[in-house]
């Protein structure tokens, strides 16, 4: 699953002391293939074309449903690398080879 598209960002927001929680445009089956709390080296491609690398942890989140609809549970990525900030909608996150994480820490 190296260099595989993990998700397209729907929204993201900082969690003080933890990092930035990134929610995908559903569905995100590639992200669901990883176990919870798995740390992944990722490549971020912003809508502007700018690229960056970072580390993220696979998390599970529950989103409220629309009026009258049940809540849904799915995967998200918690960016934990130094300097992580909110990402614009449309940013693409790719999984890097496992050894790439050694260069990012």
Rosetta blueprint (number, residue, H / E / L):
1 X L
2 X L
3 X L
4 X L
5 X E
6 X E
7 X E
8 X E
9 X E
10 X E
11 X E
12 X E
13 X E
14 X E
15 X E
16 X L
17 X L
18 X L
19 X E
20 X E
21 X E
22 X E
23 X E
24 X E
25 X L
26 X L
27 X L
28 X L
29 X H
30 X H
31 X H
32 X H
33 X L
34 X L
35 X L
36 X L
37 X L
38 X L
39 X E
40 X E
41 X E
42 X E
43 X E
44 X E
45 X E
46 X L
47 X L
48 X L
49 X L
50 X L
51 X E
52 X E
53 X E
54 X E
55 X E
56 X E
57 X E
58 X E
59 X E
60 X E
61 X E
62 X E
63 X E
64 X L
65 X L
66 X L
67 X L
68 X L
69 X L
70 X L
71 X L
72 X E
73 X E
74 X E
75 X E
76 X E
77 X E
78 X E
79 X E
80 X L
81 X L
82 X L
83 X L
84 X L
85 X L
86 X L
87 X L
88 X L
89 X L
90 X L
91 X L
92 X E
93 X E
94 X E
95 X E
96 X L
97 X L
98 X H
99 X H
100 X H
101 X H
102 X H
103 X H
104 X H
105 X L
